[in-house]
Amino acid sequence: MDKYQYVKVLVLNLLEDSPLTSEEVIADVRHLVTVGEEELAFDTMCSWIYEDVLPVTPEYHERLVAAAHELGTPKSVEKLDELIVD
């Protein structure tokens, strides 16, 4: 799998497992991925998780942090640790 395909799958897998429930937001993130804007899609997903105060598990948070580093967007996950639940 090439780097582009890997990043695309990475973001879509995180979206699939995300706590997001808004179909509009989910569709927006998917659209951004399909047009090659994976970093923006990831940032959008993280922003909505934070804005909607959606709980995240420690495991999911770790995945988000790892993805942020891979995508070069560490600021995307800066405040998400506030939403971690057990």
N, C-alpha and C positions, 0 to 999 in steps of 0.2 A: 504494500500500500504506500503510495507516495505521500509526501508531507501534506499537500493540499487535501487529499482525501482523508488523511488521518485527522487533521484539524476539524474538518467538516463533521466527521463521525463523532469526534470528541464532544463538540458543542451540541450536536443533536442528541447524543446519549445523555448529557447533563440536562438538557431540556426535557427529555422523556422522564427523567427521574426527579425533576424539579417539583417544588410545591406550588408552582404557578397553576392557577385554575382559569384565568381569563383566556378564553379562546382567541380573542383579538390579540392579546400579547403573544400568545404561543404562535399564532399565525405570523405575526410581525417578525418574531425571532427566526422562524423557519424561512420566511422570505429573505431575510438578510443573509442567511446561510446559503440559500440557493443562488444568490447574486454575488457570492464570493466575499461577503463582508462578515467573516466569522468573528473577528475581534469585536466589531460593533454589535453583532448578535449576542455574543457572550456578555458584553457590558450592559446591553439592554436587559438581558435576562436577570443579571445580578441586581441591576437598579430596581427592577420591578419586585424582586424578592424583598429587597430592603424597603422600598416604598410601601409595599403592602404588608410589611411586618410579618412575613411568612416564616414559620419555624423551619429550621434545618437541623438535620442530625449531625453529630460530630463527623461521621464518615462522609456525608455529602459535603460538608464544609471543607474537609481535607481534599476532596476531589476538585472542588471549586478553586481552592488555593493552588493546587498543582496545575490545573488548567490555566489559571491566570498567569502563572510563571511561564508556562509553555507558550502562551499567546503573547507574552510581553505586555500584559495589562494588569499588573499587580494592584493598581488603584481600584479596579473593579470589585475587589473583594474586601476592601479595607474595613468596612463596618459590619460585614456579615457575621462576624463572630458574636455580635450582640444578639443574634437570633438563634444561637445554638440551644437546642433542647435535648434532654436525655431520652 
